[in-house]
Amino acid sequence: MLENRIKYRHLQCFLEVTRQGSVGRAADVLALTQPAVSKKLKELEEMLGVRLLERNKKGVELTQFGEVFLKYAGASVAALREGTDSIAQAQQKGKTSLSVGVLPTVATSILPTAVLRFRQSGIDATLNLVSGPNSLLVSQLRVGELDLVVGRLAEPENMSGLSFQHLYSERITFVVRPGHPLLQKPMLDVKDISQYTVIYPPKASLIAPAVERFLLAQGFGALPDRIETISDSFGKEYIRQTDAIWVISRGVVAREIKDNIFIELPLDTKETLGPVGLTTRADTIPSPVMQMFMNAVRDTAEANHAN
């Protein structure tokens, strides 16, 4: 039978190539070679007897058959993961596990309190908290390696097959160490930051487009001296030791701002507001454990952003 010949790796390669729009990028995410991914796609199309993807200069696009197959492939991989998880949980004498992707914007702001709320509920569950770039976490969520991602809303093209629940909106901020020279200026202009090293979000990060739009609206483009990184630990330590300026989601440094460890430059960045929330697979119903964890995150976010 056809379904007995289709294997997990066929579906995984198809789903990742669909999400990335490129065999090369999918191969990087899956830690495979491009020929290996291409081979799995060819085998899958030969087994189904139809073309699922069209190759062009821009990458790959779904055919009409591919659009139909995508829905069921995603559901199948998610169901397989849920099935293996249920066996593992049964072997652990009633213990359950929950794998959550965590973006920096919530890792130090709402998540610690949310985890405390969840654990105080008495649920016998193991939490696996995974950090990393949004593209990787969303990819892992899509194929069932994660149950939930907490953080900023992904770009629209990456939300196919996923569902987002809004918690609050968060802006980008420019922070420096106390005593920074720019804090002495009576009338700060955004262009003044070009005189200093700027710790800047990489192009692949969620906030990069918003930062670029903000700077362009202020009349200048690329910053001449910048360090691109998603490492919040590096950013926090580097601006403590230097006159660098850090462009970052406010949630990442909210505690340091409150404690006057870092100071926000007086810039109006409200146009960079972006939604933060819970991202799940649209084709699955949250388990009771997952629902309780989501409720803990939601309650924490509401308490933190009340009034």
N, C-alpha and C positions, 0 to 999 in steps of 0.2 A: 504494500500500500504506500501511496505517495507520502503520507504524513509520517510514516516510519523511516523514510529516507532523509527528511529534513531534520537537521540537528540544531542544537542551541547556537553554535558558532555561526551557522548560516543566518539565523535571525539577528544575532548580535551585530554582525557585519552590515547587514541590510539596514537595520535601525540606525546605526551610527553614521553610515554614509549618507542616509537620508537627512539626519540632523545636521551634519557638517556640510553637506553639499559638495563634498570632495572626498575621493578615495584616499588621497594623501593625508588629509587632516584626520580622517577616521582611523587610518592606520596608526598615526601617532598616538591618538587617544587610547586605542586598543592594544598598543605596544606590539603591533604586528608589522610585517613588511607590506608595501603596497601590492606586490604580486600575490601575496597570501590572501589579502582582502578581495582583490579582483577575482581570484580563483573561486572563493566562496560565493561571490555574487553570481558568477557564471554558472556554477553548479546549481544554485537556487533557481535561476531563470530556466535552466535546462530541465530541471525537475518539474517546474510549473508549466513549462511550454509557452511562456510569454516573456516579453521584455518588461522588467519592472522599473528600469532606470534608463534614461537617455543621457549619453555623454555628449558634452559640448565644450566650447572654449572656456566657459565660466565654471565648469565643474560637472555636476550631474543633477538631473531633475526627474521627478517621479512621472511615470506614464500613468494613464488611466488605470491600468491594472495595478500599478504600484500604489496608487492612492487607496485602492480597495484593500490590497494586501497589508498596507501599513497598519491599519486599524487592528487587524487580527494578529499580526506579528507582535505588536506592542503588548496586547492583552495576553498573548500566549507566554511571552517571556516573563511578564509580571506574575502570571498565575503559577509558572514553574518555580519562581523564586519564593512565592508564598507557600507553595507546597513543600519545598525543601525546608523552609523555615519552620513550618508546623511540625515536621518530623523531628528537627533538631530541638525544638521547644519541648516536645513530648519526652525526648530522651533526658531532658534536664529537670525532670520531675516537677513540671508545672511552671518553671521559669520561662519568661518570654523575653524577647530582645527587640530593640527598636534602633534602627540606624538612621541618624539624622545628619544631613549636610548643614554645616554652619558657616555663614559668611561673616567676615570681620565686623560688619556693621552691627551685628547683634551679639557677637561672641563675648564682648565685655559689657554690653549695656543691659539687655533684658534676659539673656540666656541663663546666667548663673542663678538668678532669682527664680526663673521659670523651672529650672531643674530641681531646685530646692522645694518648690511648691509640689512638683510632681512626685518627688520621693517621699514627701510628707503624707501623701495620700495613701501610702501603704501598699502600693502596687509592687508585686514581686517581679521586677523587670530589669534587664540589663540594658543600659543606654550605651550606644556606640556613636560618639560624636566625631564627625569627620569634617575637617576643614580643607579648603583648597579653592582654586579659582572657580568662579561661577560656571563656566563652560563644562568643567570636569564634573562638578557636583550635579548639574542638570543632566549630563549624560549618564551618570550613575543612577540617578533617579529614574530616568526613562527606561533603563533596562532592568530595574528592580534591585539594584545593588544598594540603593538607599530607599527609605520609606517616605522621607520628607526632607525638604530643604527650607531653611529659615533664613531670610535675607531679602535683598532688593529684588524687585521684579525683573526677570530676564527680558532681553530684547524680544519683540513680537515674533520674529522668525524662529526663535528657539523655544516657543511656548506651545508648539503643536503637540497635542495629546496630553497636555498638562493643564492643571487648574490652579488658580492663584486666589488666595483669600487675603484681602488687604487688612493690615493692622494699624499702620500709621504712615505718615510721610516724613521724610528726612531730607535735610539739605546738606550740601557740601560746604565745608568750612576751610579757612586758611589759618593754620595755627603756627605759633612761634614760641620760643622760650621767653620767660619773663625778662624784661630788660632789653629786648631786641630793639635795634635802632629804629625800626619802622614804627614802633609804639610811641616814639617821641614826636613823630610828625603831626602837626595840627590838622592837616588836610591830606589824608592818605589817598593816593590814586592807585588803581589796580596796576598800572604800568610800573609803579615803584618796585613791585616784586621781581621784575626782570633784572634787578641789580644783585640779586642773591640766588644761591642755589635753591632749586625747588624740587622737593620730593613729589613726584607726579605719578598718577595712576597709569599703568601700561595700557596700550590700545585694546587689549583683550578684556580689560576689566569693565565692570558694569557702569562705573561712574565716569569713565573716560569721555564718552560722547557729551555728557552734560558739562564737564569741565571745559572741553573744547568749544562748545557753543557759548559758554559764559565768557571765555576769553575773547572769542571773536566778536561778541557783542560789545566788548569794551574797547575794541579797536586794535587788538594785536593778536598774532597767532602763536607760532611755536616759541617756547621759552628757550633762550640760548644756553642756559646752564641748568640742566635738570637730571635727576636720577629717577628712573622708572622702576617701581617695585610695588608688589602687593604685600610686602612684609610689614605688618604693623609693629612688630618688635624692633625691627631696624629703624623704622620711622621715628618711633618714640625715643629711642636712644640717640639717634643722630641729631635731632633738633635740640635735645638737652645739651649737647656738646658743641653745637655750631650755631651760626646765624641763618641756617637753612629755614625755608618755609615749607610746611607740609600741607598739601591739598588732599583732603580725606573726607569721607563720610563722617558727619558729626558724632554719630553713635560710637565710632571707634575710639574717640578721645573725650567723650562726654564726662567721664569721671575725672580725667586730668584737668579739664576746663573747670569743673566745679571746685576742684581742690587748688586751683591756681597754679598748677604745675605747668600747664600750657595756657597761652593767651590767644584768643581769637583776634585776628586783624579785623578792624571795623569796616568790613565790606558787605554790601547788600547782595547776598547769594540766594535770595528766596526763589529765583527762577530755576535753581538747580534742584528744587524739591523732587524727590522720587519716592514711589511707594515701596514700603517694606512689608513683608507678609509671609504667608505659608504657601509653599508650592508642593503640590501632590500630583500623582498620576490621575488623569481624568477617568480612567477606566477601572479604578478600584475603589472600594468602599473602605474607609479607615477602620482598623480594628478597634476594639474598645480601649486597648492600651494606647494606641496612637491617638485616638480621640481625646483621651484624658491628658496626654502630653500637649496636644494642640490647645486644649482649653487652658492649661497652665501657662503656655506662652501668651495666649490671648489675654488672660487675666493680668499678667505681668505688664504687657504692653499698655493695656488700658490704665492701669494704676500709675505707670511711669509718665503717661502722656495726658493724664486728667487735667482739665482746666488749661 
